[in-house]
């Protein structure tokens, strides 16, 4: 049947789906093995959620399924573009993707650990920073003992690289 014969109120609503973490156009979607596992677990959870939907109203069910399908499409695109980086193939004495870096703030003396991860697994509260973040970009290709300056809007922070590990 032509869409012209459907009442305006019967048309499907396009679900508003939140975008995934920002990844610049054309950038490779680097992920750690753990990051890929998390993406695949998220996919399985969405599939289960779709299969276990408990909505009796058919219209509400269709809207809920469309929403989950839209989220799955974004997730599947992210998974398809993902490139898992093997930490054992990284130069162990240099900071690259996947490295866990121990830094000392030269001004405060505070010591912190950060792991450089993919955009979807970044979580600063867990010490995981995206490889596209200003901190990660400042750290890439640095070695133990080097000083790194993170320039911010009003000031800058100088760190010393104390340790580099790959898990």
C-alpha positions in Angstrom: 0.0 0.0 0.0 1.2 3.5 -0.8 2.3 5.7 2.1 -0.2 8.2 0.7 -3.1 6.2 2.0 -1.9 6.1 5.6 -3.3 8.5 8.1 -0.8 11.1 9.4 -1.2 9.8 13.0 -0.4 6.2 11.9 3.1 7.0 10.6 6.1 5.6 12.5 7.9 7.9 14.8 11.6 8.1 14.1 13.3 7.3 17.5 15.7 9.8 18.9 18.8 7.8 19.6 21.7 9.3 21.5 24.9 9.4 19.5 27.8 7.2 20.5 31.1 8.7 21.8 32.6 11.2 19.4 35.0 9.8 16.9 36.3 12.2 14.2 35.2 11.6 10.6 37.7 9.3 8.9 39.5 8.4 12.2 40.3 4.7 12.8 38.3 3.3 15.6 41.1 1.9 17.7 39.9 -0.3 20.6 41.6 -2.5 23.2 40.6 -6.1 23.5 38.6 -5.2 26.6 36.9 -2.4 24.7 35.9 -4.8 21.9 34.6 -7.2 24.5 32.5 -4.4 26.0 31.1 -3.5 22.6 30.1 -7.1 21.9 28.6 -7.5 25.4 26.6 -4.3 24.8 25.3 -5.8 21.5 24.2 -9.0 23.2 22.4 -7.0 25.9 20.5 -5.0 23.3 19.5 -8.1 21.5 18.3 -9.7 24.7 16.4 -6.5 25.6 14.7 -6.5 22.2 13.8 -10.2 22.6 12.5 -9.8 26.1 10.4 -6.7 25.6 7.3 -6.9 27.7 5.0 -4.3 26.1 1.4 -5.2 25.4 0.5 -2.2 23.3 1.6 -2.9 19.7 2.3 0.7 18.9 4.5 1.1 22.0 6.2 -2.2 21.2 7.0 -1.1 17.6 8.5 2.2 18.9 10.6 0.4 21.5 11.8 -2.2 18.9 12.7 0.7 16.5 14.6 2.5 19.2 16.6 -0.7 20.1 17.2 -1.4 16.4 18.5 2.1 15.9 20.9 1.7 18.8 22.0 -1.6 17.4 22.7 -0.1 14.0 25.0 2.5 15.5 26.7 -0.1 17.7 27.1 -2.5 14.7 28.7 0.3 12.7 31.1 1.0 15.5 32.0 -2.7 15.9 32.5 -3.1 12.1 34.9 -0.1 12.1 36.8 -1.2 15.2 40.5 -2.2 15.0 41.7 -4.1 18.0 45.2 -3.1 19.0 47.4 -5.8 20.5 49.4 -4.4 23.4 52.2 -6.9 22.8 52.8 -5.4 19.3 53.3 -1.9 20.8 56.8 -0.5 21.6 57.0 -1.2 25.3 59.3 1.8 26.1 57.0 4.3 24.3 53.5 5.6 24.9 51.1 4.4 22.3 47.5 3.3 22.2 46.6 0.8 25.0 49.5 2.0 27.3 48.9 2.6 31.0 51.0 5.6 32.0 52.0 6.7 35.4 52.3 10.4 35.5 53.6 12.9 38.2 52.1 16.3 38.2 55.2 18.5 38.5 53.4 21.3 40.4 51.4 19.3 42.9 53.5 16.1 43.1 50.3 14.1 42.6 50.8 10.7 40.9 48.1 9.3 38.6 47.7 6.4 36.2 45.9 6.8 32.9 45.3 4.2 30.2 44.9 5.3 26.6 41.8 3.6 25.2 39.1 3.8 22.5 36.4 6.4 22.5 33.7 4.0 23.6 35.6 2.8 26.7 37.0 6.1 27.9 36.0 6.9 31.5 38.1 9.4 33.3 36.7 8.2 36.7 38.4 4.9 35.9 41.6 6.5 34.6 40.8 5.7 31.0 41.3 8.5 28.5 40.3 8.4 24.8 43.1 8.3 22.3 41.7 11.5 20.8 41.7 13.4 24.1 44.2 16.3 24.5 46.0 14.4 27.3 46.5 11.2 25.2 47.6 13.2 22.2 50.2 15.0 24.4 51.5 11.6 25.7 51.7 9.7 22.4 55.3 8.7 21.5 56.7 9.9 24.8 59.1 7.8 26.9 59.8 7.3 30.6 61.4 10.3 32.2 60.1 12.8 29.6 58.2 15.9 30.6 54.8 16.4 28.9 53.0 19.7 28.8 49.2 19.7 28.6 48.1 23.1 27.5 44.7 24.2 28.7 42.6 27.3 28.1 44.0 29.4 31.0 47.1 27.4 32.1 49.2 24.4 31.4 50.0 21.3 33.4 53.5 19.7 33.3 53.7 16.0 33.9 56.7 13.7 34.1 56.3 10.2 32.7 57.2 7.8 35.5 56.2 4.4 34.0 54.7 2.9 30.9 53.0 -0.6 30.9 50.9 -2.6 28.6 48.4 -5.0 30.1 
